[in-house]
């Protein structure tokens, strides 16, 4: 997590959201795709 924090500016709440989404094998629905696009294996979609 420290590497993502330093390289991409990933904040702790975003890291927890990401970890939960990956753990549950779900799609993350967010308007803020740019904060998550660099995470391998994470499926991200816009809400509309």
N, CA, C and O of each residue as an XYZ file, in Angstrom:
192
protein
N       0.818     -1.182      0.000
C       0.000      0.000      0.000
C       0.869      1.256      0.000
O       0.527      2.257     -0.630
N       1.978      1.198      0.700
C       2.859      2.362      0.756
C       3.349      2.744     -0.640
O       3.443      3.927     -0.967
N       3.662      1.731     -1.466
C       4.110      2.021     -2.832
C       3.033      2.727     -3.630
O       3.322      3.691     -4.339
N       1.779      2.257     -3.525
C       0.681      2.914     -4.231
C       0.468      4.328     -3.693
O       0.173      5.250     -4.452
N       0.615      4.486     -2.419
C       0.440      5.806     -1.789
C       1.473      6.782     -2.324
O       1.135      7.910     -2.685
N       2.700      6.369     -2.377
C       3.767      7.251     -2.834
C       3.717      7.490     -4.337
O       3.931      8.613     -4.794
N       3.439      6.452     -5.101
C       3.475      6.565     -6.554
C       2.215      7.193     -7.132
O       2.295      8.004     -8.055
N       1.042      6.826     -6.594
C      -0.218      7.263     -7.179
C      -1.051      8.172     -6.273
O      -2.059      8.722     -6.719
N      -0.659      8.337     -5.038
C      -1.418      9.174     -4.114
C      -2.663      8.482     -3.573
O      -3.639      9.145     -3.222
N      -2.634      7.159     -3.503
C      -3.777      6.403     -3.012
C      -3.968      6.659     -1.523
O      -3.066      6.412     -0.722
N      -5.131      7.147     -1.162
C      -5.450      7.429      0.239
C      -5.982      6.161      0.922
O      -6.430      5.234      0.246
N      -5.934      6.122      2.234
C      -6.358      4.943      2.990
C      -7.820      4.576      2.719
O      -8.106      3.399      2.503
N      -8.760      5.533      2.719
C     -10.147      5.138      2.412
C     -10.284      4.500      1.022
O     -11.025      3.530      0.860
N      -9.583      5.031      0.034
C      -9.616      4.450     -1.308
C      -9.004      3.055     -1.319
O      -9.482      2.175     -2.035
N      -7.964      2.849     -0.542
C      -7.327      1.535     -0.449
C      -8.279      0.520      0.185
O      -8.336     -0.631     -0.246
N      -9.017      0.940      1.196
C      -9.983      0.041      1.834
C     -11.126     -0.303      0.890
O     -11.560     -1.453      0.830
N     -11.612      0.682      0.159
C     -12.666      0.448     -0.830
C     -12.173     -0.538     -1.890
O     -12.886     -1.468     -2.269
N     -10.956     -0.324     -2.357
C     -10.359     -1.200     -3.372
C     -10.200     -2.621     -2.850
O     -10.567     -3.579     -3.530
N      -9.659     -2.760     -1.657
C      -9.440     -4.085     -1.078
C     -10.756     -4.838     -0.905
O     -10.833     -6.035     -1.183
N     -11.778     -4.142     -0.452
C     -13.091     -4.768     -0.266
C     -13.681     -5.199     -1.598
O     -14.206     -6.305     -1.722
N     -13.595     -4.324     -2.594
C     -14.132     -4.634     -3.918
C     -13.423     -5.837     -4.524
O     -14.073     -6.722     -5.081
N     -12.121     -5.878     -4.425
C     -11.352     -7.013     -4.963
C     -11.655     -8.296     -4.191
O     -11.817     -9.361     -4.787
N     -11.730     -8.192     -2.883
C     -11.988     -9.357     -2.044
C     -13.348     -9.978     -2.337
O     -13.490    -11.201     -2.322
N     -14.339     -9.150     -2.602
C     -15.699     -9.630     -2.882
C     -15.921     -9.923     -4.366
O     -17.002    -10.356     -4.766
N     -14.891     -9.682     -5.177
C     -14.958     -9.904     -6.626
C     -16.128     -9.145     -7.249
O     -16.910     -9.710     -8.013
N     -16.237     -7.862     -6.915
C     -17.307     -6.996     -7.403
C     -16.744     -5.925     -8.321
O     -15.531     -5.803     -8.495
N     -17.652     -5.151     -8.905
C     -17.280     -4.015     -9.745
C     -17.429     -2.758     -8.911
O     -18.450     -2.565     -8.251
N     -16.423     -1.905     -8.936
C     -16.478     -0.632     -8.221
C     -17.193      0.395     -9.093
O     -16.777      0.648    -10.223
N     -18.267      0.986     -8.573
C     -19.019      2.009     -9.285
C     -18.623      3.358     -8.691
O     -18.860      3.616     -7.511
N     -18.021      4.213     -9.508
C     -17.545      5.509     -9.033
C     -17.444      6.510    -10.176
O     -17.250      6.132    -11.332
N     -17.577      7.774     -9.847
C     -17.340      8.839    -10.821
C     -15.860      9.190    -10.880
O     -15.424      9.933    -11.759
N     -15.102      8.659     -9.952
C     -13.697      9.000     -9.782
C     -12.782      7.879    -10.289
O     -11.942      7.374     -9.545
N     -12.948      7.504    -11.532
C     -12.206      6.374    -12.106
C     -10.699      6.597    -12.086
O      -9.942      5.642    -11.912
N     -10.253      7.825    -12.258
C      -8.815      8.098    -12.343
C      -8.049      7.663    -11.091
O      -6.870      7.318    -11.178
N      -8.707      7.678     -9.930
C      -8.034      7.279     -8.693
C      -7.837      5.773     -8.571
O      -7.062      5.313     -7.733
N      -8.537      5.003     -9.405
C      -8.514      3.550     -9.273
C      -7.994      2.820    -10.506
O      -7.753      1.615    -10.438
N      -7.816      3.504    -11.617
C      -7.502      2.837    -12.885
C      -6.162      2.107    -12.894
O      -5.969      1.222    -13.728
N      -5.257      2.430    -12.026
C      -3.925      1.823    -12.013
C      -3.860      0.523    -11.218
O      -2.816     -0.129    -11.195
N      -4.947      0.135    -10.570
C      -4.944     -1.051     -9.716
C      -5.301     -2.281    -10.554
O      -6.401     -2.379    -11.099
N      -4.370     -3.198    -10.644
C      -4.551     -4.409    -11.464
C      -5.668     -5.271    -10.911
O      -5.764     -5.495     -9.704
N      -6.509     -5.752    -11.812
C      -7.583     -6.672    -11.436
C      -8.857     -6.010    -10.968
O      -9.869     -6.687    -10.790
N      -8.836     -4.707    -10.764
C     -10.020     -3.987    -10.285
C     -10.891     -3.589    -11.465
O     -10.422     -2.964    -12.416
N     -12.167     -3.958    -11.393
C     -13.129     -3.565    -12.420
C     -13.838     -2.300    -11.957
O     -14.450     -2.278    -10.889
N     -13.751     -1.241    -12.770
C     -14.321      0.043    -12.396
C     -15.270      0.520    -13.496
O     -14.956      0.429    -14.683
N     -16.442      1.033    -13.081
C     -17.431      1.562    -14.015
C     -17.983      2.875    -13.508
O     -18.016      3.136    -12.305
N     -18.420      3.706    -14.457
C     -19.134      4.931    -14.124
C     -20.557      4.561    -13.704
O     -21.082      3.549    -14.169
N     -21.192      5.348    -12.840
C     -22.536      4.992    -12.357
C     -23.636      5.166    -13.403
O     -24.763      4.728    -13.175
N     -23.347      5.779    -14.519
C     -24.379      5.957    -15.547
C     -23.775      5.795    -16.914
O     -24.479      5.907    -17.917
